[in-house]
Amino acid sequence: MTKIFEATIVSVGEQAPSMITEANMLILFGMEAPADLADYCYKISNKDLSGSIRVGGQLVIDGRAYPITAVGSVVEQNLSALGHITIALDGSSEGSLPGTLHVAVDKMPELQENSIVQLFA
C-alpha cells in the first residue's frame, strides 16, 4: 500500500474524545477549524493529500490500521481544502454523508497531541 496522507494531531478539542466514545466518530480539522467546532475536533498539521482515498485502503492511527469501508463523495475535497474529515467508526459499507469516511474498528482509537494519522491506498 502507498501512503497518501500523514498528519500530526496538534491539539485536542475538549469534547473530541467523547465524540469517539459516545458517537463513534472522530473529526479532524486543519488549523482553521471554526470556533464553534473546535471543541469537537482533533486539529491536524497537514492537509496535503497525494492520492485517492478508496474502499479497501487503510486509516492508520499511531500504527493501528483501520480498513476503509466507505468514502463520501467530498471527503478528498474537504481534506485537501480544509484539512477536514469526519471519520465514522462504524464499518458501514453504505456511507452516510458526503463528507464522511467510514472505517471498520476492532478497538476504538485513543488520539492525543502528537498522534500520527495516515491514509494508505
trRosetta pair geometry for C-beta under 8 A, 3 or more apart (Angstrom, degrees):
i j d omega theta_ij theta_ji phi_ij phi_ji
1 57 7.0 127 -149 -140 125 70
1 58 6.5 24 -180 19 169 113
1 120 4.0 55 146 164 128 122
1 121 6.5 163 -163 75 88 28
2 51 6.4 97 102 -31 119 166
2 120 6.4 153 74 -156 34 76
2 121 5.6 -25 63 61 90 82
3 6 6.2 11 174 -45 125 108
3 50 8.0 45 114 55 65 122
3 118 5.8 -49 -139 -170 105 119
3 119 7.4 113 -158 78 59 49
3 120 5.5 -45 -95 -97 50 80
4 49 6.1 26 150 -167 96 71
4 50 4.9 -149 -153 65 65 76
4 51 3.4 -97 -118 41 128 105
4 52 7.4 -94 -147 39 164 26
4 53 7.1 -161 88 -74 144 66
4 57 7.8 -37 20 -152 127 145
4 119 5.2 -52 66 97 92 98
4 120 6.6 140 9 -120 85 25
4 121 5.0 41 -23 -6 135 109
5 46 7.6 167 -167 110 79 116
5 48 7.2 172 -123 91 73 56
5 49 5.1 -18 -82 -113 111 70
5 50 7.0 178 -64 18 58 78
5 51 7.9 -123 -30 41 81 83
5 53 7.9 -9 -4 -76 134 104
5 79 7.1 -34 -119 164 153 139
5 117 7.8 -27 123 119 101 84
5 118 6.3 158 90 -156 66 48
5 119 4.0 29 45 33 111 106
6 46 6.7 22 92 68 55 152
6 116 6.6 -12 -164 -171 95 98
6 117 7.2 157 -151 85 45 52
6 118 4.7 -5 -100 -103 79 86
6 119 7.9 -142 -62 23 48 64
7 28 7.3 109 79 -168 147 137
7 44 3.9 30 153 -175 141 121
7 45 5.4 168 -161 49 84 73
7 46 4.1 -153 -102 48 89 96
7 47 7.5 37 -86 -66 134 41
7 83 7.4 123 -114 -152 157 105
7 116 7.6 158 82 -154 38 54
7 117 5.1 -15 62 61 87 99
7 118 7.9 174 22 -77 58 47
8 44 6.8 141 69 -151 36 70
8 45 4.7 12 53 12 87 130
8 46 7.4 77 17 -2 68 104
8 114 6.1 -19 -170 -136 109 40
8 115 7.2 148 -157 75 58 41
8 116 5.9 -31 -100 -99 67 64
8 117 7.7 174 -90 19 18 79
9 12 6.6 33 166 -67 124 84
9 42 5.0 -49 -129 178 112 111
9 43 7.0 103 -160 70 62 51
9 44 6.2 -48 -98 -95 46 68
9 45 8.0 -112 -56 -14 5 91
9 111 5.5 136 -59 175 163 113
9 112 6.8 148 88 100 142 26
9 113 5.7 -137 109 -123 97 31
9 114 6.4 -47 64 20 84 16
9 115 4.4 25 14 49 126 89
9 116 7.8 -116 0 -62 82 22
9 117 6.8 88 -48 -17 87 108
10 31 7.4 -9 61 -88 146 92
10 43 5.2 -61 62 101 92 99
10 44 6.7 129 5 -134 92 17
10 45 5.1 112 -42 -62 120 90
10 113 6.7 21 -169 -140 19 87
11 42 7.6 176 88 -158 47 49
11 43 4.5 17 52 39 89 119
11 113 6.4 8 -100 -98 33 102
12 16 5.2 -129 -172 53 78 141
12 17 7.1 33 176 -38 125 92
12 42 5.7 -12 -112 -113 66 76
12 43 7.8 -128 -65 19 26 78
12 111 6.9 167 -104 112 116 95
12 112 6.3 -48 -47 -140 145 44
12 113 6.1 -106 -16 -51 102 75
13 16 4.1 114 59 -35 87 105
13 38 5.4 172 -103 147 117 54
13 39 4.3 134 -177 -174 113 21
13 40 5.4 -38 104 17 153 14
13 41 4.8 85 -17 49 135 53
13 42 7.0 -110 9 -65 88 37
13 43 7.5 109 -40 -25 87 87
14 39 4.8 -30 42 -152 92 92
15 18 5.3 -62 -166 46 66 112
15 19 6.3 78 137 -36 84 94
15 39 4.7 52 15 143 105 94
15 40 4.9 -29 85 -91 112 63
16 19 5.7 -48 -155 20 36 116
16 20 7.5 33 152 -15 62 97
16 26 7.1 51 -175 -144 89 80
16 27 7.0 -122 -127 51 89 87
16 39 7.4 -156 -36 152 76 43
16 40 5.8 123 -82 -177 62 30
16 41 5.9 -52 -92 80 115 10
16 42 5.3 119 -163 -55 149 73
16 111 7.6 -69 138 75 123 116
17 20 5.8 -52 -163 30 43 111
17 21 6.6 23 151 -5 73 108
17 110 7.8 25 -130 -141 106 69
17 111 7.8 -157 -92 57 78 79
18 21 5.6 -59 -139 48 42 102
18 22 5.1 10 170 5 79 119
18 23 7.9 64 133 3 65 93
19 22 6.7 -61 -117 53 18 89
19 23 5.0 -38 -162 43 59 118
19 25 5.3 -71 163 81 97 83
19 26 6.1 126 103 -103 113 45
19 27 6.3 -41 135 2 165 98
19 40 5.6 91 -56 -164 138 88
20 23 7.5 -22 -55 56 8 73
20 24 7.1 36 -165 -119 41 23
20 25 6.9 -130 -93 65 42 34
20 26 5.3 17 -81 -73 94 94
20 89 6.9 48 -147 0 76 149
20 108 5.6 123 162 -177 111 120
20 109 6.7 -110 -141 66 143 76
20 110 7.9 168 110 -96 163 47
20 111 7.8 159 -51 17 150 98
21 108 6.9 87 -89 163 62 166
24 88 6.5 41 121 -166 93 67
24 89 4.5 -130 -178 64 79 93
24 90 5.5 83 137 -65 136 88
24 105 7.8 -164 -157 33 97 148
24 108 7.9 -111 -122 -109 67 112
25 86 6.3 -9 -171 -176 113 94
25 87 6.7 153 -158 81 60 53
25 88 5.4 -25 -103 -106 88 56
25 89 6.5 -153 -77 8 32 86
26 42 6.4 3 178 2 105 123
26 86 7.8 165 85 -157 40 50
26 87 4.9 -10 60 59 86 106
26 89 6.9 60 -5 -37 92 113
26 109 6.9 -38 -36 64 155 121
26 111 6.9 100 -148 4 146 138
27 37 7.4 -108 138 177 149 108
27 40 5.6 31 45 128 141 92
27 41 4.7 -79 106 -106 104 71
27 42 6.8 153 84 18 54 74
27 84 7.6 -12 -176 -157 86 81
27 85 7.7 177 -152 88 49 45
27 86 5.3 -16 -107 -108 80 72
27 87 7.5 -168 -79 21 32 73
28 41 6.7 94 -144 -163 14 92
28 42 5.4 -37 -104 72 64 94
28 43 7.8 118 -162 -119 60 15
28 44 5.1 19 -171 -21 107 127
28 79 8.0 30 89 -117 121 88
28 83 6.8 -103 138 153 95 76
28 84 6.6 169 95 -141 68 33
28 85 4.9 8 53 51 108 85
28 86 7.9 -158 27 -75 68 29
28 87 7.1 47 -6 -11 100 109
28 117 6.6 -148 -97 98 145 173
29 32 7.5 -115 161 70 99 57
29 33 3.7 84 122 -89 140 109
29 37 6.6 115 -54 119 164 122
29 38 7.5 -114 73 -105 145 56
29 41 4.2 -23 16 -161 116 150
29 42 7.5 142 23 70 70 44
29 43 5.8 -42 77 -106 79 62
29 44 7.0 158 73 16 27 87
29 82 6.8 -42 -148 145 75 100
29 83 5.9 81 178 102 35 92
29 84 4.9 14 -113 -100 71 81
30 33 6.8 172 70 -45 48 74
30 43 7.1 30 161 -157 15 78
30 44 6.1 -56 -97 66 46 82
30 47 5.1 -26 -81 -54 126 125
30 82 5.6 -155 15 160 116 49
30 83 2.4 110 -56 40 95 138
30 84 6.6 -74 1 -44 83 69
31 43 6.0 71 -97 -173 49 120
31 45 7.7 44 -49 -115 103 40
31 83 7.2 49 3 48 56 158
32 82 6.7 -107 70 -151 114 76
32 83 7.4 125 33 35 89 115
33 37 5.5 -121 179 88 97 102
33 38 4.6 125 111 -91 121 76
33 41 5.1 -150 -134 57 154 161
33 43 5.9 -110 -8 -98 133 98
33 84 7.7 132 -100 -90 80 102
34 37 4.8 68 66 18 89 105
34 38 6.9 -140 90 -35 40 83
35 38 5.6 -35 -142 1 32 120
37 40 5.6 -73 -169 46 61 105
37 41 5.7 52 141 -29 89 120
38 41 5.7 -70 -141 37 33 112
38 43 7.3 4 -144 -60 85 113
42 111 5.5 -12 -108 118 152 148
42 115 7.7 -40 -168 58 141 124
42 117 7.9 121 113 -38 137 143
44 47 7.4 120 96 -67 113 71
44 83 5.4 -160 69 178 105 117
44 117 6.6 -67 -112 42 130 131
46 83 7.0 152 99 -118 29 113
47 79 6.2 177 -157 161 83 59
47 80 6.0 120 154 -146 97 24
47 81 7.3 -95 161 60 141 14
47 82 6.8 -176 -129 85 149 22
47 83 3.6 -98 -79 -76 113 80
48 80 7.6 49 -124 -128 26 72
49 53 7.5 -56 -157 -37 132 100
49 76 6.1 -170 122 -153 165 82
49 79 5.4 77 -51 110 135 118
49 80 4.9 -83 24 -78 116 90
49 119 7.6 -4 -130 57 93 139
51 121 4.9 -125 121 15 135 147
52 76 6.7 -37 -134 -90 59 148
52 121 6.2 96 73 -119 62 153
53 57 6.2 -122 -157 49 57 155
53 68 6.8 -157 177 -144 90 163
53 71 5.2 162 114 -127 101 139
53 75 5.8 -83 67 108 145 127
53 76 5.6 -171 17 -74 106 94
53 79 7.7 93 -27 14 140 154
53 101 6.7 -61 158 -113 146 125
53 119 5.9 -46 -106 180 100 144
53 121 6.8 -127 -110 -83 32 107
54 57 5.1 109 63 -22 68 113
54 68 6.9 121 97 93 37 140
54 71 6.5 -79 -119 -12 24 151
54 121 5.6 76 25 -139 102 99
55 68 5.7 -141 -121 113 37 94
55 69 6.3 25 -135 -165 95 20
55 70 6.4 12 -90 -89 109 31
55 71 6.2 -130 -48 -6 73 101
55 93 7.6 62 -135 -141 136 81
56 67 7.3 -24 -133 -164 25 98
56 68 6.6 -35 35 67 24 94
57 67 7.9 142 85 -156 34 55
57 68 4.6 12 66 21 78 134
57 119 6.5 31 146 -180 132 85
57 120 5.5 -179 -170 92 90 58
57 121 4.5 -37 -106 -107 126 49
58 65 4.7 -26 -167 -157 134 103
58 66 6.5 134 -162 64 74 43
58 67 6.0 -46 -103 -101 75 43
58 68 6.4 -139 -84 -14 20 89
58 119 7.3 167 88 -154 51 46
58 120 4.5 4 53 52 93 108
59 65 7.4 137 76 -157 45 52
59 66 4.6 -24 67 65 96 102
59 68 6.1 109 -21 -69 88 88
59 87 6.6 106 -131 -136 169 139
59 101 7.1 120 -63 134 134 133
59 103 5.0 -67 26 -90 128 151
59 117 7.3 -21 -171 -165 91 87
59 118 7.5 150 -163 83 45 52
59 119 5.9 -22 -104 -102 61 72
60 63 6.6 2 177 -121 106 11
60 64 6.7 159 -156 74 65 36
60 65 5.0 -25 -99 -96 86 65
60 66 7.3 179 -83 18 35 72
60 116 7.9 -13 113 113 91 93
60 117 7.5 150 83 -159 56 40
60 118 4.3 -14 61 63 103 102
60 119 7.5 -175 19 -80 79 23
60 120 6.4 45 -14 -10 116 110
61 64 5.6 -26 67 59 75 92
61 66 7.1 19 5 -4 100 116
61 109 4.5 18 86 -133 156 141
61 111 6.4 -79 -169 -81 129 97
61 115 6.3 6 -172 169 89 119
61 116 7.3 161 -154 85 42 55
61 117 5.6 -6 -105 -106 76 71
61 118 7.8 -169 -71 26 35 69
62 109 7.5 142 27 -152 107 103
62 111 7.6 -179 -20 -106 118 64
62 115 5.2 -64 -55 -149 107 88
62 116 5.8 122 -82 45 50 79
63 116 7.8 60 -32 66 65 114
64 107 7.4 -78 -172 69 149 108
64 109 6.7 178 75 -104 131 91
65 120 8.0 -35 -127 29 109 130
66 89 7.6 -64 -157 -126 150 83
66 103 4.0 52 140 165 116 134
66 104 6.3 -178 -171 68 77 54
66 105 5.7 -7 -131 -89 120 69
66 109 7.5 -70 -42 -48 138 116
67 103 6.4 151 79 -157 41 78
67 104 4.8 3 59 36 97 110
68 71 6.5 24 170 -60 123 97
68 101 6.5 -53 -136 -177 103 102
68 102 7.2 103 -164 80 60 56
68 103 5.6 -47 -100 -98 46 81
68 119 8.0 46 -58 -147 135 95
69 91 5.2 85 -15 -161 165 46
69 92 6.1 147 106 75 126 37
69 93 5.1 -90 169 -86 101 62
69 102 4.8 -66 69 110 94 102
69 103 6.2 146 6 -119 90 23
69 104 5.4 97 -43 -38 125 88
70 92 5.5 -43 10 102 138 82
70 93 5.5 150 -57 -153 106 26
70 94 6.3 -23 -94 67 156 24
70 95 3.7 -156 161 -65 134 81
70 96 8.0 102 106 -5 143 62
70 100 7.8 19 103 108 104 91
70 101 7.5 172 90 -159 61 40
70 102 3.9 26 48 38 95 123
71 75 5.3 -103 -171 25 84 148
71 76 7.9 34 175 -33 122 90
71 95 7.1 -48 55 -97 21 127
71 101 5.8 1 -117 -118 65 77
71 102 7.6 -123 -60 27 36 76
72 75 4.7 121 61 -42 83 97
72 95 5.6 152 -79 -164 67 122
72 96 7.5 -44 -82 61 113 56
72 97 5.9 -6 -113 102 145 53
72 98 4.4 128 175 -180 112 26
72 99 5.3 -63 100 1 152 8
72 100 4.6 97 -33 47 134 56
72 101 6.6 -99 12 -62 91 48
73 98 4.5 -46 48 -145 90 95
74 77 4.7 -59 -160 49 73 118
74 78 5.4 74 138 -26 91 102
74 98 4.4 48 14 145 102 107
74 99 5.1 -36 81 -81 103 71
75 78 6.1 -62 -148 38 24 107
75 79 6.2 21 158 -17 63 111
75 85 6.0 52 -158 -129 85 99
75 98 7.7 -149 -37 154 67 56
75 99 6.1 133 -84 -153 57 41
75 100 7.1 -69 -83 69 105 16
75 101 5.1 96 -134 -62 143 93
76 79 5.8 -58 -145 38 29 110
76 80 6.1 22 160 -14 66 111
77 80 6.1 -62 -145 41 24 106
77 81 6.0 6 165 -4 64 117
78 81 6.2 -65 -134 47 24 99
78 82 5.5 -38 -172 39 65 113
78 84 4.6 -75 164 80 103 94
78 85 6.2 141 101 -81 112 60
78 99 5.1 57 -23 -136 160 105
79 82 7.4 -70 -107 58 11 71
79 83 6.6 28 -160 -129 50 23
79 84 6.6 -128 -87 63 41 43
79 85 4.8 18 -83 -58 98 111
81 84 7.8 -34 77 27 79 97
84 99 7.3 -14 123 -173 105 127
85 99 7.3 -157 -134 171 46 84
85 101 5.8 5 -180 3 112 122
86 97 7.2 13 69 71 141 124
86 99 5.6 72 21 119 109 94
86 100 4.8 -48 88 -105 107 72
86 101 7.0 161 83 22 51 72
87 100 7.4 145 -102 -161 18 69
87 101 5.1 -27 -108 73 70 98
87 102 7.7 148 -163 -96 57 22
87 103 6.1 -2 -172 7 104 115
88 92 6.5 -8 108 21 134 116
88 96 6.6 88 -41 16 162 127
88 100 5.2 32 -17 -179 112 120
88 101 7.1 -180 22 84 74 42
88 102 4.7 -24 68 -105 106 74
88 103 7.3 160 80 23 55 65
89 103 6.2 -24 -115 69 54 91
89 105 4.4 16 -173 -23 96 148
89 108 6.4 64 162 -120 160 79
89 109 7.6 -147 -102 11 138 93
90 102 6.0 -58 60 -147 86 103
90 105 7.7 6 -46 15 18 109
91 102 6.7 107 -140 163 1 105
91 103 7.0 -29 -79 122 50 31
91 104 3.8 56 -106 -105 97 73
91 105 6.7 -124 -46 15 94 67
92 95 6.3 168 117 -54 115 22
92 96 6.7 51 93 -36 163 93
92 102 4.5 -89 57 -152 86 156
93 102 7.5 -146 -75 97 24 143
95 100 6.6 149 -161 81 79 102
95 102 6.0 -143 -99 -8 56 128
96 100 5.3 -3 58 56 93 153
96 102 7.4 114 1 -64 91 119
97 100 4.5 89 59 -9 85 115
105 108 6.1 46 167 -88 138 49
105 109 7.5 -100 -133 -20 121 81
111 115 4.4 -120 -148 35 77 167
111 117 7.6 3 -117 -64 129 107
112 115 5.4 119 50 -37 53 108
